[in-house]
Structure formats: structure tokens, C-alpha cells
Amino acid sequence: MSADIIDVSLCPGCKSLTTMRRIKDDKYFCRLCKEQFRQYKNGKLIYIPLRVSDLIEQTTEKLKFEFEPDSSDVTLGDVIFEPEFDED
């Protein structure tokens, strides 16, 4: 960041334009209301309150599962790529 550029963000907590102060890694706090946020970058900067961000991460972890096909269902030898047609 250059010395003549100031990053200003809209705080989702107090709805004020402010600078976000980094705590560590992707965690920030608002200089006005002191609420803590996690920063996400997806084409734009988004600040989500830590309690909400933690709940989102817990929920996504619960929803994740590994797909392991049943070994009795896997039959690679019977795969036919072209359908068979009866000739008239």
C-alpha cells in the first residue's frame, strides 16, 4: 500500500466509512465500533462479522462429505461407449 492511498471500507457493524485495522491474517476490526470481522476477497473486499463467519465455516464443515462408491457398484468392464443397434 502506498503512503498516499487510504483504504476506506463500509463497516457492516456501524454502517460508517472507516479504515479496517488488521488483527492477524484475514481478521480485522473497525476503528469506530471495534467489532471484529473476517475479510473475504472475491473480486471485492467483503467484511463478515467473526461470529457469523465462524458459523458459516462450521456449517460447511458439517455439510462436507466424501463420496466413496460402493465397490459392488463399480463395474468398469461393462462400460459400453457406443450403443448397439439392430440392423434391419
N, C-alpha and C positions, 0 to 999 in steps of 0.2 A: 504494500500500500504506500502510495506517495504521500509526502508530507502536506501537500496542498489539496488532498482529497479526503473528505469526511464521509464515511458510510453511515447513512441515516436509514433507520427502519421504522416501520409502523409496529409498535408494540401491541400484540394481541391482548395483553393484560389490561393496560391502562388506555389503550387506543390513542396514544400520543406518538408524535415523531420524536425519536430518540436514537442514541447510539447504543448498540448492544455490546456489552463487555464480556469477553471470553473468560470462562472459568477454567475449563480444560477441554481438550479435543473438540467435540461438537456441542458443548454445553455453554450457554450464555445466560446473562441476566440483564434485565432492563435497568438502566441507571436511574430511572424515575420511580418505578413502583417496586423494584428489587425482585420481581418474580423471575423464576428460573425457567429457561426454555432449552429445547434441543433444536439445533439448526439442521434443516434438510436442504439439499441442493438438487433441484430437478428443473433446470432451466431458469429458475429464480430461487431466491432465498426464502425459506418458509421457517417461521419460528413456532414451535408447538410446545405448550407447557409440559414440563417434565412428567408430571403425574399422568397426563393424557398419553404422552409418548411411551411411557413405561407400560401403560395398559394396552396400548396398541401392540407393542412388542410381545407382551405376554400372550395376548390373544392369537397373534400369528404363530407363535411357537406351539400353542395348543392345536392349531388347525393343520400344522405341517404333519405329514406322514410319508413314509417311504412305501413306494409301490414295489412289491415283490411278487411276481407272478407265481402261481402255484405250479410246481414242477410237473404235475399231472396234466395241466392245461397246455403246456408248451409242446407243440409238435411241429418242429421245423421241417421234418421230412415230408409232410403232407401239404406244403405250400405250393399252390399252382398259380402261376402268374398269368397264364392265358386260358380263357375259358374254352372248353371243348364244345364244338358244335356238331350236330348230326348233319351229315351231308344228304341232300335229297336226291 
